[in-house]
Amino acid sequence: MSRYEEFYRQSVDAPEAFWAEQAKLIDWQAPAKQILDASQPPFARWFVGGTTNLCHNAVDRHLAARGGQPALIFVSTETGVEKSYSFSELHAEVQRTAASLVELGVGKGDRVLIYMPMIPEAAFAMLACARIGAIHCVVFGGFASGSLATRIEDAEPKVVVSADAGSRGGKVIAYKPLLDEAIRLSKYKPAAVLLTDRGLAPMELTAGRDHLAAELRQKHLDAEVPCTWLAATDISYTIYTSGTTGKPKGVQRDVGGYAVALAASMKHIFDGRAGETYFSTSDIGWVVGHSYIVYGPLIAGMATLMYEGLPTQGIDRQPDGGIWWRLVEKYKVTVMFSAPTAVRVLKKQDPALLKKYDLSSLRALFLAGEPLDEPTARWISEGLGVPIIDNYWQTESGWPMITIANGVEAKPSKFGSPGVPMYGYRIKILHESTGEELTAPNEKGVVVVEGPTPPGFMQTVWKDDARFVGTYWKSVPGKMVYSTFDWGIRDEDGYFYILGRTDDVINVAGHRLGTREIEESISGHANVAEVAVVGVADALKGQVAMAFVVPKDGIAVTDADAALRLEGEIMKVVADQLGALARPARVRFVSGLPKTRSGKLLRRAIQAVCEQRDPGDLTTIDDPATLQQIRQLVSSA
């Protein structure tokens, strides 16, 4: 057995011994009395009886050895600010925020909802909540009032932490009016609102409820707020993920299991080392931001780079497709984590930008959030000359489920595959209707996880154990397994390939086709920068595939003859690779695809527009014009 296979085997055959060893990577106030309590499946309770604190592990324990070293580096190309906080300075700021929250009545177990742009105060608030034992719930900044109101009602926060505004691409998004309206709509009313004033948008303060963070900070400049030691099984935070129903699911995470999982992942997966710099381009409104902007790098004693801005905009707000690489050079970033969407955006920039900066510090670029297509992976791999490591996980898992653990043993990546199951995860492929395990190479089925789930995995759905069990653990007939709701195959070497959501399947004349497979095929054409494929209702075939392509040269968007030629070429590529059945009914050319501000494709909105239905809540859309362009194309057909 290879070193990793042995490591993995131990993790699934003797999980208690394995995780007891990993638990040594963090500080405990009291050690666990029981490593795993799996007596009530599918619930898994880790490190029972142990007490610890996330903020202590992320900040306080580093003060003696590296108090003066950078901990949080903030770069905003929106406001032209670049500022670095040492571990000692971060410690002081977190205590000031913690004292401010305590003054507003927040204590252990209370909820604090954080609705913030990507600014240091957001990280201070998260760590301050962890410090005093409050449960934080981060909602993506700029979310529309209706969506925010449902989350306020569900979380019932004592305090909401927010700001006057965020900014994206030079456009100011005022948060305060959105928040005021959300509180008005919500049946539950928070007692207080703590506001950072960036001077970007005017704010009307509600007397008695709204407090300026700067004023409270000034009052608590010398605050000393000790860490509240929490049971490992206590709740650290909740984060909302959309469900198939309108009601968002609050994914609930523990304290001890999460701390251990992140510490282990920083060592075994990301190979991050104390004193180095980690750069995740995500947002704290998403799980990647929690795990790998805030907690993971800091727990590992690394500096974490927090970035506000576009990947194509310089610090002076001028266009700069090399800004990220400039930051890698400047801050000697060793580990970078981004999303395939961001790389596809950069693919449209001058490739010379990848060679312009000294990237010798960078050991690897990790990508996650959506499947990574082979052409994009190859382009960035050749451009940077470092390993490109795809990884597959979910809000629910909290850390990567499938990737390559180069910190344990260097293994080659395969383009198009996120890799192999990570330690602690018993990942299987099951037949969707019989529940039978598919073990032969390249057999397509549902990707599932057998319990008990490892540390760091969601504990349950906030306030709704029944929904947790019903949604995730009962979808495969006759089996109690966690469904990822993703199709996958495993090749002869054990590498997994994710083929798209089980609910993104197109049924064309009785044949089931994954949109992901068709997208992968289309993106192999030399003139394709990006593609989205959706299934659209069809009277004859039940459904047909419809493809929307962003061409690299852009000519096909405006020139009908060029569009017809390119459409024919793409149809031929798909027919040659996947068969005539998988060929889209139409390939339409657009200048951009509708996405959320975090870069996720809004496939359901595209599908709704194609079927002339209401696309629903579009509050997270980055550029509404992209959906309008699709609407015009479809209606003129």
LUMLUM-800691 format. One record per residue (C-alpha): residue in one letter; x, y, z. Coordinates in steps of 0.2 Angstrom, whole numbers, padded with zeros to 4 digits, always signed. Each point is the difference from the previous one (the first is absolute). Layout:
// residues N
AXYZ...
// end
This chain:
// residues 637
M+0000+0000+0000S+0006+0018-0004R+0002+0011+0015Y-0016+0009-0003E-0010-0016-0002E+0006-0006+0017F-0004+0017+0007Y-0017-0001-0007R-0003-0018+0005Q+0004+0005+0018S-0012+0014+0000V-0015-0011-0005D+0005-0016+0008A+0005+0008+0017P-0008+0017+0000E+0001+0003+0019A+0019-0004+0001F+0003+0010-0016W-0010+0016+0005A+0007-0001+0018E+0017+0002-0008Q-0006+0015-0011A-0007+0008+0016K+0018+0003+0005L+0001+0014-0013I-0011+0012+0010D+0000+0006+0018W-0013-0007+0012Q-0004+0007+0017A-0006-0018+0005P+0003-0015-0011A-0015-0010-0007K-0007-0014+0011Q-0007-0009-0016I+0007+0003-0017L-0016-0005-0010D-0018-0003+0006A-0009-0008-0015S-0014-0008+0011Q-0013+0010-0009P+0003-0001-0019P+0000+0010-0011F+0006+0012+0014A+0019-0001+0004R+0006+0009+0015W+0019+0003+0001F+0012+0003+0014V-0014-0002+0013G+0005+0007+0017G+0014+0011-0007T+0001+0019+0001T+0008+0012-0011N-0002+0016-0009L+0001+0005-0019C+0006+0017+0004H+0014-0006+0012N+0006-0012-0013A+0000+0013-0014V+0007+0015+0009D+0006-0002+0019R+0010-0015-0002H+0012+0008-0013L+0003+0016+0011A+0016-0007+0009A+0009-0007-0016R-0006+0012-0014G-0010+0015+0008G+0009+0012-0011Q-0002-0010-0016P-0014+0004-0013A-0017-0008+0004L-0012+0009-0011I+0004+0009-0016F-0014+0011-0007V+0001+0006-0018S-0015+0009-0008T+0002+0005-0018E-0017+0009+0003T+0006+0012+0012G+0018+0000-0003V+0004-0007+0018E+0014-0012+0004K+0002-0003+0019S+0009-0014+0010Y-0004-0006+0017S+0012-0010+0011F-0006-0014+0011S+0001+0012+0015E-0009+0014-0009L-0014-0012-0006H-0001-0006+0018A-0003+0018+0006E-0013+0003-0013V-0009-0016+0003Q-0001+0004+0019R-0007+0018-0004T-0014-0008-0011A-0003-0013+0013A-0002+0013+0013S-0012+0010-0011L-0011-0015-0003V+0000-0004+0019E-0005+0018+0003L-0015-0003-0012G-0005-0015+0011V+0008-0014-0010G+0004-0016+0010K+0004-0018-0003G-0013-0008-0011D-0007+0016-0007R+0000+0002-0018V+0008+0015-0010L-0004+0002-0018I+0014+0007-0010Y-0004+0009-0016M+0016+0008-0006P+0011+0004-0015M+0017-0008-0001I+0008+0011+0013P+0011-0004+0016E-0015+0005+0011A-0009-0015-0006A+0014-0012+0005F+0001+0009+0017A-0018-0003+0002M+0001-0018-0004L+0015-0003+0012A-0008+0010+0013C-0016-0011+0000A+0011-0015+0001R+0009+0008+0014I-0015+0003+0011G-0009-0016-0005A-0014+0009-0010I-0006-0009-0016H+0004+0010-0016C-0010-0001-0016V+0008+0009-0015V-0012+0005-0014F+0008+0005-0016G+0002+0019-0001G-0012+0009-0011F-0013-0014+0001A-0018+0007-0004S-0011+0005+0014G-0012-0014-0002S+0013-0014+0001L+0009+0009+0014A-0017+0001+0010T-0003-0019-0001R+0017-0003+0007I-0003+0013+0014E-0016-0009+0004D+0008-0017+0000A+0016+0005+0010E-0008+0012+0012P+0016+0010+0003K+0001+0011+0015V+0012+0011-0010V+0003+0003-0018V+0017+0006-0005S+0000+0010-0017A+0008+0015-0009D-0006+0015-0010A+0005-0008-0016G+0010-0012-0011S+0008+0003-0017R+0002-0010-0015G+0008+0005-0017G+0000+0018+0007K-0019-0001+0003V-0006+0004+0018I-0013-0012+0007A-0008+0008+0015Y-0003-0013+0013K-0009+0010+0013P-0017+0003-0010L+0000-0018-0004L+0002-0005+0018D-0013+0012+0006E-0012-0007-0012A+0004-0018+0005I-0003+0004+0019R-0016+0009-0005L-0006-0016-0010S+0006-0012+0014K-0012-0006+0013Y+0016-0001+0012K+0008+0016+0004P+0018+0001+0006A+0004+0010+0016A+0015+0009-0008V+0009+0004-0016L+0019+0003+0001L+0006+0010-0016T+0016+0003-0008D+0000+0017-0009R+0012-0001-0015G-0006+0017-0006L-0006-0008-0016A-0019+0003+0002P-0011+0011+0011M-0008-0009+0015E-0015+0004+0010L+0002-0006+0018T-0015-0007+0009A+0001+0007+0018G+0002-0013+0014R+0003-0014-0013D+0015+0005-0011H+0017+0003+0007L+0016+0005-0009A+0014-0012+0002A+0013+0013+0000E-0008+0008+0016L-0001-0016+0009R+0018-0005-0005Q+0007+0017+0007K-0009-0004+0016H+0008-0018+0001L+0018+0004-0007D+0008-0009+0015A-0013-0014+0002E+0006-0017+0006V-0013-0013-0004P+0005-0017+0004C-0005-0015-0011T-0015-0009+0006W+0004-0019+0000L-0014-0009-0009A-0004-0019-0002A+0007-0007-0016T-0018-0005-0004D-0007+0018+0002I-0005+0010-0015S+0013+0012-0008Y-0010+0007-0014T-0014-0003-0013I+0000+0004-0018Y-0014+0000-0012T-0001-0010-0016S-0014-0001-0012G-0011-0015+0000T-0012-0007-0013T-0014+0009+0010G-0001+0019+0002K+0006-0001+0019P+0018+0001+0001K+0009-0014+0010G+0011+0006+0015V+0015-0011-0001Q+0006-0002+0018R+0018-0003+0005D+0008-0005+0017V+0016+0008+0008G+0012-0014+0004G-0003-0011-0016Y+0002+0015-0011A+0016+0006+0008V+0008-0017-0002A-0006-0003-0018L+0007+0017-0005A+0016-0002+0009A+0002-0017-0008S-0005+0006-0018M+0013+0014+0001K+0013-0013+0004H-0005-0015-0011I-0009+0008-0015F+0006+0018-0002D+0018-0003+0007G-0001+0018+0008R+0014+0004+0012A+0000+0013+0015G+0008+0016-0005E-0005-0001-0018T-0015+0008-0010Y-0016-0007-0005F-0011+0008-0013S-0018-0005-0003T-0010+0011-0012S-0017-0005+0007D-0012+0009+0011I-0004-0002+0018G-0018-0002-0005W+0004-0017-0007V+0007-0015+0010V+0017+0001-0009G+0002+0017+0008H-0003-0007+0017S+0011-0014-0002Y+0014+0007-0010I+0000+0019+0001V-0003+0001+0019Y+0002-0016+0011G+0011-0012-0010P+0015+0011-0004L+0000+0008+0017I-0001-0016+0009A+0016-0006-0010G+0009+0016+0005M+0000+0007-0017A-0004+0018-0006T-0017+0000-0010L-0002+0012-0014M-0018+0007+0000Y-0004+0008-0017E-0014+0012-0005G-0002+0003-0019L+0000-0008-0017P+0014-0011-0007T+0002+0012-0014Q+0001+0017+0010G+0016+0008+0007I+0002+0009+0016D-0002+0016-0009R-0016-0006-0007Q+0008-0001-0017P-0003-0016-0010D+0014-0013+0005G-0002-0018-0004G+0015-0004+0009I-0005+0007+0017W-0001-0017+0009W+0017-0005-0006R+0007+0017+0005L-0006-0004+0018V+0007-0018-0001E+0017+0008-0004K-0001+0014+0013Y-0006-0010+0015K+0009-0016-0005V-0016-0010-0001T+0004-0019+0002V-0018-0007-0001M-0014+0007-0011F-0018-0005+0000S-0012+0006-0014A-0014-0005-0011P-0001-0006-0018T-0011+0014-0004A+0013+0013+0005V+0013-0010-0011R-0011+0001-0015V-0002+0019+0003L+0019+0001+0000K+0001-0011-0016K-0006+0015-0009Q+0014+0011+0005D+0018+0001-0007P+0008-0017+0004A+0017+0010+0001L-0007+0006+0017L+0003-0018+0007K+0018+0002-0003K+0002+0018+0005Y+0002-0002+0019D+0012-0011+0010L-0011-0014+0006S+0014-0011+0006S-0008+0000+0018L-0016-0008-0006R+0000-0019+0003A-0018-0004-0007L-0016+0008-0005F-0016-0009+0006L-0017+0002-0008A-0017-0004+0006G-0018+0006-0001E-0005-0008-0016P+0007-0014-0012L+0017+0005-0008D+0000-0003-0018E+0015-0007-0008P+0004+0014-0012T+0000+0013+0014A+0010-0011+0011R+0013-0003-0014W+0001+0019-0004I+0003+0006+0018S+0012-0015+0003E+0011+0004-0015G-0001+0019+0004L+0005-0001+0019G+0011-0016-0001V-0006-0006+0017P-0012-0014+0005I-0018+0004-0003I-0010-0010+0013D-0018-0001-0002N-0010-0004+0015Y-0018-0005+0002W-0011+0004+0016Q-0015+0008+0006T-0007+0013+0012E-0006-0016+0010S+0018-0008+0001G+0009+0015+0006W+0017-0006-0008P+0005-0009-0016M-0008-0018-0003I+0010-0004-0015T+0017+0007-0005I+0018-0004+0001A+0009-0001+0017N+0017+0006-0006G+0004+0004+0018V+0000-0019+0003E+0006-0006-0016A+0003+0009-0017K-0012-0008-0013P-0003+0006-0017S-0016+0010-0004K-0011-0006-0015F-0008+0014-0010G-0018-0001+0002S+0000-0009+0017P+0001+0007+0017G+0010-0015+0006V-0003-0014+0012P-0011-0001+0017M+0008+0009+0014Y+0004-0008+0017G-0015-0002+0011Y-0012-0001-0015R-0008-0017-0005I-0005+0005-0018K-0010-0012-0011I-0009+0001-0016L-0017-0008+0001H-0013-0004-0013E-0014+0013+0002S-0015-0011+0000T+0006-0017+0007G+0013+0008+0013E+0013-0014-0006E+0018+0005+0001L+0008+0003-0017T+0018-0006+0001A+0006-0002-0018P+0009+0014-0008N-0010+0014-0009E-0017-0006+0006K-0011+0015+0003G-0010+0002+0016V-0003+0011+0015V+0015+0006+0010V-0004-0004+0019V+0009+0000+0016E-0003-0014+0013G-0001+0005+0018P+0007+0004+0012T+0005+0016-0008P+0017+0007+0005P+0004+0015+0011G-0004+0017-0008F-0016-0007-0009M-0016+0008+0003Q-0008-0005+0017T-0018+0002-0006V-0012+0013-0008W-0002+0015+0013K-0015-0004+0010D-0006-0014-0011D+0007-0017+0002A-0014-0008-0009R+0004+0010-0016F+0019-0005+0002V-0005-0018+0000G-0014+0001-0013T+0010+0011-0012Y+0017-0008+0000W-0001-0017+0007K-0016-0008-0008S+0001+0004-0018V+0008-0017-0006P-0012-0015+0002G+0003-0012+0014K+0017+0009+0006M+0003+0013+0013V+0014+0009-0009Y+0004+0018-0002S-0004+0005-0018T+0010+0014-0008F-0013+0001-0014D+0014-0001-0012W+0003-0013-0014G+0017-0007-0001I+0011-0014-0007R+0016-0007+0007D+0014-0005-0012E+0011-0015+0001D+0013+0010+0011G-0013+0005+0012Y-0002+0018-0006F-0017+0007+0001Y-0008+0011-0014I-0016+0010+0005L-0013+0001-0014G-0012+0013+0007R-0014+0000+0011T-0013-0014+0001D-0013+0014-0002D+0009+0007-0015V-0003-0015-0011I-0008+0002-0017N-0012-0014-0005V+0000+0000-0019A-0012-0012-0007G+0003-0012+0014H+0019+0002+0000R+0008+0008+0016L+0013+0013-0004G+0011+0010+0012T+0001+0018-0004R+0018-0001+0006E+0005-0013-0013I-0006+0011-0014E+0008+0016+0007E+0017-0010+0001S-0001-0005-0018I-0005+0018-0006S+0014+0008+0010G+0012-0010-0010H-0003+0010-0015A+0014+0013-0003N-0011+0015-0001V-0010-0003+0016A+0004+0010+0015E-0015-0005+0011V-0016-0011-0002A-0016-0004+0009V-0011-0014-0005V-0018-0001+0007G-0015-0012-0003V-0015+0008-0008A-0017-0007-0001D-0004-0007-0017A-0017-0006-0006L+0007-0014-0011K+0015-0006+0010G-0004+0005+0018Q+0015+0010+0001V+0014+0007-0011A+0017+0006+0004M+0003+0019-0003A+0017+0007+0000F+0006+0018+0003V+0018+0003-0005V+0011+0015+0003P+0012-0001-0015K+0018+0006+0002D+0000+0011-0015G-0018+0007+0003I-0004+0001-0019A-0013-0013+0001V-0010+0011+0013T-0003+0014-0013D+0003-0009-0017A-0014-0012-0005D+0010-0009-0013A+0015-0003+0012A-0013-0006+0013L-0007-0013-0012R+0017-0006-0005L+0006-0001+0018E-0016-0009+0005G+0002-0013-0013E+0018-0003+0006I-0005-0002+0018M-0014-0012-0005K+0012-0011-0009V+0012+0000+0015V-0014-0006+0012A-0007-0013-0013D+0018-0006-0002Q+0004-0002+0018L-0017-0004+0008G-0011-0006-0014A-0014+0009-0010L-0012-0002+0015A+0010+0012+0011R+0001+0014-0014P-0009+0015+0007A-0015+0006-0009R+0008+0017-0002V+0016+0009+0004R-0002+0018+0003F+0014+0013+0002V+0000+0013+0014S+0013+0012+0007G-0002-0006+0018L-0009-0014+0010P-0011+0004+0015K+0009-0003+0016T-0001+0004+0019R+0012+0012+0007S+0010-0015+0006G+0002-0007-0018K-0013-0014+0000L-0010-0002-0016L-0018+0004+0002R-0006-0016-0010R-0017+0000+0007A-0003+0018-0005I+0006-0003-0018Q-0012-0015-0001A-0015+0010+0007V+0003+0013-0013C+0002-0013-0014E-0017-0007+0006Q-0008+0017+0001R-0002-0002+0019D+0004+0012+0014P+0018-0002+0004G-0004+0003+0019D+0012+0009+0012L+0014+0008-0009T+0007+0010+0014T+0018-0008-0001I+0002+0003-0019D+0015+0009-0004D-0005+0008-0017P-0019-0001-0004A+0004+0005-0018T+0007-0018-0003L-0017-0007+0003Q-0009+0013-0010Q+0011-0004-0015I-0005-0019+0002R-0018+0006+0001Q+0001+0010-0016L+0008-0014-0009V-0013-0013+0005S-0015+0012-0004S+0007+0004-0017A+0001-0018-0005
// end
